[in-house]
Amino acid sequence: MLDGTMDYGYGGAVYEMHPGDTLQLDGEVPHGPVRIITLPIQFLSVTAYGRLPTDSETLSAPHP
């Protein structure tokens, strides 16, 4: 959370987020802002997908 204050929902829980707060969560669970408390609001959202394949995995992968 960079600026502002908001309630952020994750599954059945709600977290009040302030500047400097962070969350790490499973993106398969319903989540997102629930209530804006103070404006302006600014936050970062980063999505990560597993791991990158190693060179040997890439080289041994079948090619179409």
DRENPA-3360 file (N, C-alpha, C; in nm, 2 decimals, always signed):
BEGIN
1 = MLDGTMDY = +0.09/-0.12/+0.00/+0.00/+0.00/+0.00/+0.09/+0.12/+0.00 ~ +0.07/+0.21/-0.10/+0.16/+0.33/-0.11/+0.09/+0.45/-0.05 ~ -0.04/+0.47/-0.07/-0.10/+0.59/-0.02/-0.25/+0.56/+0.01 ~ -0.30/+0.63/+0.10/-0.45/+0.61/+0.14/-0.47/+0.49/+0.23 ~ -0.59/+0.47/+0.26/-0.63/+0.36/+0.34/-0.75/+0.29/+0.28 ~ -0.75/+0.15/+0.28/-0.87/+0.08/+0.23/-0.88/-0.05/+0.30 ~ -1.00/-0.11/+0.29/-1.03/-0.24/+0.34/-1.01/-0.33/+0.21 ~ -0.93/-0.44/+0.23/-0.91/-0.53/+0.12/-0.96/-0.67/+0.16;
9 = GYGGAVYE = -1.05/-0.73/+0.08/-1.10/-0.86/+0.11/-1.03/-0.97/+0.05 ~ -1.02/-1.08/+0.13/-0.96/-1.20/+0.08/-1.03/-1.32/+0.14 ~ -1.10/-1.39/+0.05/-1.19/-1.50/+0.10/-1.29/-1.44/+0.19 ~ -1.31/-1.48/+0.31/-1.40/-1.43/+0.41/-1.34/-1.32/+0.50 ~ -1.22/-1.29/+0.48/-1.15/-1.20/+0.57/-1.14/-1.06/+0.51 ~ -1.13/-0.95/+0.59/-1.11/-0.82/+0.54/-1.00/-0.76/+0.62 ~ -0.90/-0.70/+0.55/-0.78/-0.64/+0.61/-0.78/-0.49/+0.59 ~ -0.76/-0.41/+0.69/-0.75/-0.27/+0.67/-0.61/-0.24/+0.64;
17 = MHPGDTLQ = -0.59/-0.18/+0.52/-0.45/-0.16/+0.46/-0.41/-0.01/+0.48 ~ -0.29/+0.01/+0.52/-0.23/+0.15/+0.54/-0.10/+0.15/+0.46 ~ -0.05/+0.27/+0.43/+0.07/+0.29/+0.36/+0.18/+0.20/+0.43 ~ +0.25/+0.12/+0.35/+0.36/+0.04/+0.40/+0.31/-0.11/+0.42 ~ +0.18/-0.13/+0.43/+0.13/-0.27/+0.45/+0.14/-0.35/+0.32 ~ +0.15/-0.48/+0.33/+0.16/-0.57/+0.22/+0.08/-0.69/+0.24 ~ +0.03/-0.76/+0.14/-0.03/-0.89/+0.14/+0.03/-0.98/+0.04 ~ +0.04/-1.10/+0.07/+0.08/-1.21/-0.03/-0.03/-1.31/-0.02;
25 = LDGEVPHG = -0.09/-1.34/-0.13/-0.21/-1.43/-0.12/-0.22/-1.52/-0.24 ~ -0.30/-1.62/-0.23/-0.33/-1.71/-0.34/-0.43/-1.65/-0.43 ~ -0.40/-1.62/-0.55/-0.49/-1.54/-0.64/-0.61/-1.62/-0.69 ~ -0.62/-1.75/-0.65/-0.73/-1.83/-0.69/-0.85/-1.80/-0.59 ~ -0.82/-1.74/-0.48/-0.92/-1.71/-0.38/-0.98/-1.57/-0.41 ~ -1.11/-1.55/-0.41/-1.17/-1.42/-0.44/-1.11/-1.31/-0.35 ~ -1.07/-1.20/-0.41/-1.00/-1.10/-0.34/-1.02/-0.96/-0.41 ~ -1.00/-0.85/-0.34/-1.00/-0.72/-0.40/-1.04/-0.62/-0.30;
33 = PVRIITLP = -1.03/-0.49/-0.34/-1.07/-0.38/-0.25/-1.22/-0.39/-0.22 ~ -1.25/-0.36/-0.09/-1.39/-0.37/-0.04/-1.44/-0.23/-0.01 ~ -1.35/-0.14/+0.05/-1.40/-0.01/+0.09/-1.28/+0.09/+0.09 ~ -1.29/+0.20/+0.02/-1.19/+0.31/+0.03/-1.22/+0.39/+0.15 ~ -1.12/+0.40/+0.24/-1.14/+0.48/+0.36/-1.08/+0.62/+0.35 ~ -0.96/+0.64/+0.30/-0.91/+0.77/+0.27/-0.85/+0.78/+0.13 ~ -0.87/+0.90/+0.07/-0.82/+0.93/-0.06/-0.70/+1.03/-0.05 ~ -0.61/+1.04/-0.15/-0.60/+0.95/-0.26/-0.55/+0.81/-0.22;
41 = IQFLSVTA = -0.58/+0.71/-0.31/-0.54/+0.58/-0.28/-0.45/+0.53/-0.39 ~ -0.34/+0.46/-0.35/-0.24/+0.41/-0.45/-0.18/+0.28/-0.39 ~ -0.19/+0.18/-0.47/-0.13/+0.05/-0.43/-0.07/-0.02/-0.55 ~ +0.02/-0.11/-0.53/+0.08/-0.20/-0.63/+0.02/-0.33/-0.63 ~ +0.00/-0.39/-0.74/-0.05/-0.53/-0.75/+0.05/-0.60/-0.84 ~ +0.11/-0.71/-0.79/+0.21/-0.79/-0.86/+0.16/-0.93/-0.88 ~ +0.16/-0.98/-1.00/+0.12/-1.12/-1.03/+0.24/-1.20/-1.06 ~ +0.25/-1.32/-1.00/+0.36/-1.41/-1.02/+0.30/-1.55/-1.06;
49 = YGRLPTDS = +0.36/-1.61/-1.17/+0.31/-1.73/-1.22/+0.42/-1.84/-1.20 ~ +0.41/-1.92/-1.09/+0.50/-2.03/-1.08/+0.65/-1.99/-1.10 ~ +0.72/-2.08/-1.16/+0.87/-2.06/-1.18/+0.90/-2.07/-1.33 ~ +1.01/-2.01/-1.37/+1.05/-2.02/-1.51/+1.12/-2.16/-1.53 ~ +1.10/-2.22/-1.65/+1.17/-2.34/-1.68/+1.32/-2.32/-1.68 ~ +1.40/-2.42/-1.64/+1.55/-2.42/-1.66/+1.58/-2.44/-1.80 ~ +1.71/-2.41/-1.83/+1.76/-2.43/-1.97/+1.74/-2.57/-2.02 ~ +1.77/-2.67/-1.93/+1.76/-2.81/-1.97/+1.61/-2.85/-2.00;
57 = ETLSAPHP = +1.52/-2.79/-1.92/+1.38/-2.82/-1.94/+1.33/-2.76/-2.07 ~ +1.38/-2.64/-2.10/+1.35/-2.57/-2.23/+1.40/-2.65/-2.35 ~ +1.53/-2.69/-2.34/+1.59/-2.76/-2.45/+1.52/-2.90/-2.47 ~ +1.47/-2.96/-2.37/+1.42/-3.10/-2.38/+1.27/-3.09/-2.42 ~ +1.21/-2.98/-2.42/+1.07/-2.97/-2.45/+1.04/-3.00/-2.59 ~ +0.94/-3.07/-2.62/+0.91/-3.10/-2.76/+0.87/-2.98/-2.84 ~ +0.91/-2.97/-2.96/+0.88/-2.85/-3.05/+0.77/-2.89/-3.14 ~ +0.67/-2.80/-3.17/+0.56/-2.83/-3.26/+0.60/-2.85/-3.40;
% end
